Amino acid sequence: MMRAAGQLSRRAVLGLCAGLSLFGSLALSGAASAQAPDPLPSWNDGATKTAIVDFVTRTTTTGGPDFVAMGDRIATFDNDGTLWSEQPMYFQAAFILDRIKTLAKDHPEWKEQQPFKGVLEGDIEAVMATGNQGLGELLAASSTGMSVEEFAAVVKDWIQTAKHPRFDRPYVELVFQPMLELLAYLRANGYQTFIVSGGGIEFMRPWVEGVYGIPPQQVVGSSGKTEFKLDGDKPEILKLPGIEFVDDGPGKPVGINRFIGKRPVFAAGNSDGDLQMLQWTTLNTGPRMGIIIHHTDAKREWAYDRDSHFGRLDKALDEAPKRGWVVVDMKNDWKIIYPFEK
């Protein structure tokens, strides 16, 4: 009897220890869960933030009905108006105008020729009146004859020194802090993040990795014509006049298919130029998410949509409810806009 009692006592002690160990583990787990950092601290709590977190959770929960395999976690982002501001004009357009002013000393004839005359005189309406042909001339004049390495160096210099006319800060400081957090959150959960933009691919590649954490090979953009040249033992790729591919509107799904090779499960844009990318991403089986950044904050950024010359949002805004796309209200969904507000 004494031995049995001793054995019982030992079992009881072991059971009690196991129970305490389990209780301690659960308590620690609960404490860790309660103290888990907010992955999107610059987003206000609400339906928009909840929808994003829910989507990421569902698509990364192993064994869940909406689980997406690691290699299929593709997220595409427009750049202008989605990852950084785009007013009062696309930032690449500001680069081209500055570039024309720099080159003008070698082209005295530009003082009498549109669209160059309009650029030099600050008459943007005269520049815009020349239409796509005039804009194409400016684009060609700003880069033709340079190697891609030379052009990248010019872009890097401009992006570090040029300042936005309203904020008097480098353009790369006008990136959206909430979107930087979203990019990091997706990557932390096994997503590959790509830029799919109407902007020039050679303009974006030199700086996007340092700003967004997106490597240059994960940038899809509009591209001009180029050619390979071997000068002795020096190989070069030279920029030529003419457009090769426009990665905007219906060109975005084509660019995604050509350069990424998989249909995204997540896409974010802000204008009608992103409509077809959102359709290509979400009109398919399985878990899908489309996001539209709606510029509604005239005080901290800008408020615009249907009537804007840059980033016009009309058809995509109308289609969003029917497709279940999440429309991000910048004024109400974001605590801050830019990193320098922290």
C-alpha positions as CSV (number, residue, x, y, z in Angstrom):
1,M,0.0,0.0,0.0
2,M,2.8,2.4,0.9
3,R,4.5,1.6,-2.5
4,A,1.3,2.1,-4.4
5,A,0.7,5.4,-2.7
6,G,4.3,6.4,-3.5
7,Q,3.8,5.6,-7.1
8,L,0.6,7.5,-7.2
9,S,2.2,10.4,-5.6
10,R,5.0,10.4,-8.2
11,R,2.5,10.2,-11.0
12,A,0.5,13.0,-9.5
13,V,3.7,15.1,-9.2
14,L,4.6,14.4,-12.8
15,G,1.1,15.2,-14.0
16,L,1.1,18.4,-12.0
17,C,4.5,19.4,-13.5
18,A,3.3,18.6,-17.0
19,G,0.2,20.7,-16.4
20,L,2.1,23.6,-15.0
21,S,4.5,23.4,-18.0
22,L,1.6,23.4,-20.4
23,F,-0.1,26.3,-18.6
24,G,3.2,28.2,-18.6
25,S,3.6,27.6,-22.4
26,L,0.1,28.8,-23.1
27,A,0.6,31.8,-20.9
28,L,3.8,32.7,-22.6
29,S,2.2,32.1,-26.0
30,G,-0.7,34.3,-25.1
31,A,1.6,37.0,-23.9
32,A,3.7,36.9,-27.0
33,S,0.5,37.0,-29.1
34,A,-0.8,39.9,-27.2
35,Q,2.5,41.8,-27.6
36,A,2.9,41.0,-31.4
37,P,3.8,44.2,-33.2
38,D,1.3,45.7,-35.5
39,P,2.5,45.0,-39.1
40,L,0.7,48.1,-40.4
41,P,1.1,50.7,-37.7
42,S,0.4,53.7,-40.1
43,W,-3.0,52.3,-41.1
44,N,-6.0,53.2,-39.0
45,D,-7.9,50.2,-37.5
46,G,-11.0,49.6,-39.6
47,A,-12.5,47.6,-42.5
48,T,-9.6,48.3,-44.9
49,K,-6.8,47.2,-42.6
50,T,-8.8,44.2,-41.4
51,A,-9.4,43.1,-45.0
52,I,-5.7,43.2,-45.8
53,V,-4.6,41.3,-42.7
54,D,-7.3,38.8,-43.2
55,F,-6.3,38.1,-46.8
56,V,-2.6,37.7,-45.9
57,T,-3.5,35.4,-43.0
58,R,-5.9,33.3,-45.1
59,T,-3.4,32.9,-48.0
60,T,-0.5,31.9,-45.8
61,T,-2.2,29.5,-43.3
62,T,-1.0,26.1,-44.2
63,G,-3.9,23.6,-44.7
64,G,-6.5,26.4,-44.9
65,P,-8.9,26.6,-47.8
66,D,-7.4,29.7,-49.2
67,F,-3.7,28.8,-48.8
68,V,-1.5,30.0,-51.6
69,A,1.8,28.2,-52.2
70,M,4.9,30.2,-51.7
71,G,5.9,30.4,-55.3
72,D,2.4,31.7,-56.3
73,R,2.4,34.6,-53.9
74,I,2.8,37.3,-56.4
75,A,1.8,40.9,-55.6
76,T,2.0,43.7,-58.1
77,F,2.0,47.4,-57.4
78,D,1.6,50.4,-59.6
79,N,4.1,53.1,-58.8
80,D,2.9,56.7,-59.5
81,G,0.0,57.5,-57.1
82,T,0.2,54.1,-55.5
83,L,3.6,53.9,-53.9
84,W,4.5,57.6,-54.1
85,S,2.7,60.9,-55.0
86,E,2.1,61.9,-58.6
87,Q,1.0,65.6,-58.4
88,P,1.3,68.2,-59.7
89,M,2.7,65.9,-62.5
90,Y,4.3,62.5,-62.7
91,F,7.7,62.7,-61.1
92,Q,9.4,61.2,-64.2
93,A,7.9,64.1,-66.2
94,A,9.5,66.5,-63.8
95,F,12.8,64.6,-64.4
96,I,12.4,65.0,-68.2
97,L,11.7,68.7,-67.9
98,D,14.7,69.3,-65.7
99,R,16.8,67.2,-68.1
100,I,15.8,69.3,-71.1
101,K,16.7,72.5,-69.2
102,T,20.1,71.0,-68.5
103,L,20.7,70.0,-72.1
104,A,19.4,73.3,-73.5
105,K,22.8,75.0,-73.5
106,D,23.9,72.7,-76.3
107,H,20.7,73.2,-78.3
108,P,20.1,77.0,-78.9
109,E,17.5,76.0,-81.5
110,W,15.2,74.8,-78.7
111,K,14.4,78.4,-77.7
112,E,12.2,78.6,-80.8
113,Q,10.9,75.0,-81.1
114,Q,8.0,73.5,-79.3
115,P,7.7,71.6,-77.1
116,F,11.2,72.6,-76.0
117,K,10.3,76.3,-76.0
118,G,7.4,75.7,-73.6
119,V,9.7,73.7,-71.3
120,L,12.3,76.5,-71.2
121,E,9.7,79.2,-70.6
122,G,7.8,77.2,-68.0
123,D,4.7,77.1,-70.2
124,I,3.4,73.6,-69.5
125,E,0.1,74.3,-71.3
126,A,2.1,74.8,-74.5
127,V,4.0,71.6,-73.9
128,M,0.8,69.6,-73.3
129,A,-0.7,71.1,-76.5
130,T,1.9,69.3,-78.5
131,G,0.3,66.0,-77.5
132,N,2.0,62.6,-77.5
133,Q,4.2,63.5,-80.3
134,G,5.7,66.5,-78.4
135,L,6.1,64.4,-75.2
136,G,7.8,61.7,-77.3
137,E,10.3,64.3,-78.6
138,L,11.1,65.4,-75.1
139,L,11.5,61.8,-73.9
140,A,13.9,61.0,-76.8
141,A,15.9,64.2,-76.4
142,S,16.4,63.6,-72.7
143,S,18.1,60.2,-73.1
144,T,18.8,59.2,-76.7
145,G,22.4,58.2,-77.4
146,M,23.3,57.4,-73.8
147,S,24.1,54.0,-72.5
148,V,21.7,52.5,-69.9
149,E,24.5,52.9,-67.3
150,E,25.0,56.6,-68.1
151,F,21.3,57.1,-67.9
152,A,21.0,55.3,-64.6
153,A,23.8,57.6,-63.2
154,V,21.8,60.7,-64.4
155,V,18.6,59.4,-62.7
156,K,20.4,58.6,-59.5
157,D,21.9,62.1,-59.3
158,W,18.5,63.7,-60.0
159,I,16.6,61.6,-57.6
160,Q,19.0,62.6,-54.8
161,T,19.1,66.3,-55.5
162,A,15.8,67.4,-57.2
163,K,13.1,68.6,-54.8
164,H,9.4,68.6,-55.0
165,P,7.9,72.1,-55.6
166,R,5.3,71.9,-52.8
167,F,7.2,70.0,-50.1
168,D,10.7,71.1,-50.9
169,R,11.9,67.6,-50.2
170,P,13.6,65.0,-52.5
171,Y,11.0,63.1,-54.5
172,V,11.9,59.8,-52.8
173,E,10.7,61.3,-49.5
174,L,7.2,61.5,-51.0
175,V,6.7,57.7,-50.8
176,F,3.7,56.5,-48.8
177,Q,4.7,55.2,-45.4
178,P,1.6,52.9,-45.2
179,M,2.5,51.3,-48.5
180,L,6.1,50.7,-47.4
181,E,4.7,48.8,-44.5
182,L,2.4,46.9,-46.7
183,L,5.3,45.9,-49.0
184,A,7.3,44.7,-46.0
185,Y,4.3,42.9,-44.5
186,L,3.7,40.9,-47.7
187,R,7.3,40.0,-48.1
188,A,7.5,38.9,-44.5
189,N,4.7,36.4,-45.4
190,G,6.4,35.0,-48.4
191,Y,5.0,37.3,-51.1
192,Q,7.2,38.5,-54.0
193,T,6.5,42.2,-54.6
194,F,6.7,43.6,-58.1
195,I,6.3,47.1,-59.5
196,V,4.1,47.2,-62.7
197,S,4.1,50.8,-63.8
198,G,3.5,53.0,-66.8
199,G,6.7,54.8,-65.8
200,G,9.9,54.1,-67.6
201,I,11.6,51.0,-66.5
202,E,15.1,52.5,-66.9
203,F,14.0,55.5,-64.8
204,M,12.7,53.3,-61.9
205,R,15.4,50.6,-61.7
206,P,18.2,52.7,-60.4
207,W,16.5,53.7,-57.1
208,V,13.5,51.4,-56.3
209,E,15.5,48.8,-54.3
210,G,16.8,51.4,-51.9
211,V,13.4,53.0,-51.5
212,Y,10.9,50.1,-51.7
213,G,13.1,47.1,-51.2
214,I,12.1,45.8,-54.6
215,P,15.1,44.7,-56.7
216,P,15.4,46.0,-60.3
217,Q,14.6,42.6,-61.9
218,Q,11.2,42.8,-60.3
219,V,10.3,46.1,-62.0
220,V,8.0,46.0,-65.1
221,G,7.6,49.3,-66.9
222,S,7.3,51.1,-70.2
223,S,10.5,50.9,-72.2
224,G,12.2,52.7,-75.1
225,K,14.1,51.1,-77.9
226,T,17.6,50.0,-77.2
227,E,20.5,48.3,-79.1
228,F,23.6,46.3,-78.2
229,K,26.9,47.7,-79.3
230,L,30.4,46.4,-78.8
231,D,33.2,49.0,-78.9
232,G,36.4,47.0,-78.8
233,D,36.0,45.0,-75.6
234,K,33.4,47.4,-74.2
235,P,29.8,46.1,-74.5
236,E,27.0,48.7,-74.2
237,I,23.3,48.9,-74.4
238,L,22.4,52.3,-75.9
239,K,19.1,54.1,-75.7
240,L,17.4,54.9,-79.0
241,P,14.6,57.2,-80.0
242,G,11.2,55.5,-80.1
243,I,8.9,53.6,-77.7
244,E,9.2,49.8,-77.5
245,F,6.5,48.9,-75.0
246,V,3.9,50.9,-73.0
247,D,3.1,49.3,-69.7
248,D,-0.2,51.0,-69.0
249,G,-3.8,50.1,-69.2
250,P,-4.2,46.9,-71.2
251,G,-0.4,46.8,-71.5
252,K,-0.1,45.9,-67.8
253,P,-1.5,42.4,-68.0
254,V,0.6,41.9,-71.1
255,G,3.7,43.1,-69.2
256,I,2.9,40.9,-66.2
257,N,2.6,37.8,-68.5
258,R,5.7,38.7,-70.4
259,F,8.1,39.5,-67.6
260,I,6.6,37.8,-64.5
261,G,5.0,34.8,-66.1
262,K,2.4,34.2,-63.3
263,R,-0.9,35.9,-62.6
264,P,-0.8,37.9,-59.4
265,V,-3.1,37.1,-56.5
266,F,-2.7,40.6,-55.1
267,A,-2.7,43.9,-57.0
268,A,-2.7,47.6,-56.0
269,G,-3.2,50.6,-58.2
270,N,-4.8,54.1,-58.0
271,S,-6.1,55.0,-61.5
272,D,-7.8,53.8,-64.6
273,G,-4.4,52.9,-65.9
274,D,-4.5,50.1,-63.4
275,L,-8.0,48.8,-64.3
276,Q,-6.9,46.0,-66.5
277,M,-4.2,44.8,-64.0
278,L,-6.9,44.7,-61.3
279,Q,-9.2,42.7,-63.6
280,W,-6.4,40.3,-64.7
281,T,-5.5,39.7,-61.0
282,T,-8.9,39.3,-59.5
283,L,-11.2,37.8,-62.1
284,N,-9.9,34.3,-61.5
285,T,-10.5,31.4,-59.2
286,G,-9.0,31.2,-55.7
287,P,-8.3,33.9,-53.2
288,R,-7.6,37.3,-54.9
289,M,-7.3,40.9,-53.7
290,G,-7.4,44.2,-55.5
291,I,-6.7,47.5,-53.9
292,I,-7.3,51.0,-55.1
293,I,-5.6,54.0,-53.4
294,H,-8.1,56.8,-53.5
295,H,-6.5,60.3,-53.0
296,T,-8.9,62.0,-50.7
297,D,-6.6,64.1,-48.5
298,A,-6.2,67.6,-49.8
299,K,-4.5,68.8,-46.7
300,R,-1.7,66.2,-46.3
301,E,-1.4,65.2,-50.0
302,W,-4.0,65.9,-52.7
303,A,-7.7,65.1,-53.3
304,Y,-8.5,64.1,-56.9
305,D,-10.0,61.3,-59.0
306,R,-12.3,61.6,-62.0
307,D,-11.1,65.0,-63.4
308,S,-7.4,64.8,-62.8
309,H,-4.9,65.1,-65.6
310,F,-2.6,62.7,-63.7
311,G,-3.8,59.5,-62.1
312,R,-7.4,59.8,-63.3
313,L,-9.6,57.5,-61.4
314,D,-13.1,57.0,-62.9
315,K,-13.9,53.6,-64.5
316,A,-11.9,51.7,-61.9
317,L,-13.7,53.5,-59.1
318,D,-17.1,52.6,-60.5
319,E,-16.1,49.0,-61.0
320,A,-14.6,48.5,-57.5
321,P,-17.8,47.6,-55.6
322,K,-18.9,45.1,-58.2
323,R,-15.4,43.4,-58.1
324,G,-15.0,43.5,-54.4
325,W,-11.8,45.7,-54.7
326,V,-10.8,47.5,-51.5
327,V,-10.8,51.3,-52.0
328,V,-8.3,52.8,-49.6
329,D,-9.5,56.2,-48.4
330,M,-6.2,58.0,-47.9
331,K,-7.7,60.6,-45.5
332,N,-9.5,58.1,-43.2
333,D,-7.4,54.9,-43.6
334,W,-3.9,56.3,-43.1
335,K,-2.6,57.8,-39.9
336,I,0.3,59.4,-41.8
337,I,1.1,59.8,-45.5
338,Y,4.9,60.2,-45.7
339,P,7.8,58.8,-43.6
340,F,8.9,62.3,-42.6
341,E,5.6,62.8,-40.7
342,K,6.7,60.2,-38.1
